[in-house]
Amino acid sequence: MCGSSPSIYPKSGTTWLKALAFSIVNRSRFDDSSNPLLKRNPHELVPFIEIEFAFFPQVDVLKDEGNTLFSTHMPHGLLPESISNSGCKMVYIWRDPKDTFISMWTFFQKQKFGSGPLNSLEECFDMFCLGLSGYGPYLDHVMSYWKAYQENPNKILFLKYETMRGDPLPYVKRLAEFMGYGFTAEEEEKGVVEKVVNLCSFETLKNLEANKGEKYREDIPLNAYQNSAYFRKGKVGDWQTNLTPEMAARIDGLMEEKFKGTGFFEHFYAT
């Protein structure tokens, strides 16, 4: 069904990973001045299978035979067999749940229509910790892909948002290699990897005209979010300005309990 599928919980690096994947896979199709990322939001170029396919079959990118990239917010256990049993490779990125929560909370406040104002940060935080979310419990979502990765590491690439933000270059090369679009020695010498990183940087994407102000995706009617809503700060550790030490400790404790003995911490925090 697809060549590669970015699989992500909302507000964990979705937009950035989509931009990187699209830029890597299509670098031979477009030059620096004609890349669609310069004029279109990354979500238009790497569509969600559970949104575009279900509700908006007119989305033009689905008809592009050159496109092999699709994305999903679904946990691994809910993926259709046409994906989970296919040769499709999956890229999963997870983020510190404290930053994920703050990013989600501020994002949903930007919704242009819906059921009304959000609850307070404290009430939403309680719901997040209890796993009461339209996308399911965050830690269960991460765990579903962590287990799938352990069972089949050749099919799933498991990435950490904070590590990639700190030093994106080696991870972009790793991502390209995993998807079957590795950079040649000549490309590396010409700085192609750096160009991909720069084009897809938070600063570049946020300041593109397509992602500013009150612009909406043109291909989807009744979009609840302006394109600018997908670009807030992209900052690591921004939770510290919103969560109390007690709230942070609560999430950290839940994460410790969830992943203890799974090899997760050893994999991502080994020195």
Secondary structure, 3 states (H helix, E strand, C coil): CCCEEEECCCCCCHHHHHHHHHHHHCCCCCCCCCCHHHCCCHHHHCCECCCHHHHCCCCHHHHCCCCCECEECCCHHHCCHHHHCCCCEEEEEECCHHHHHHHHHHHHCCCCCCCCCCCCHHHHHHHHHCCCCCCCCHHHHHHHHHHHHHHCCCCEEEEEHHHHHHCHHHHHHHHHHHHCCCCCHHHHHCCHHHHHHHHCCHHHHHCCHHHCCCCCCCCCCCCCCCHHHHCCCCCCCHHHHCCCHHHHHHHHHHHHHHHCCCCHHHHHHCC
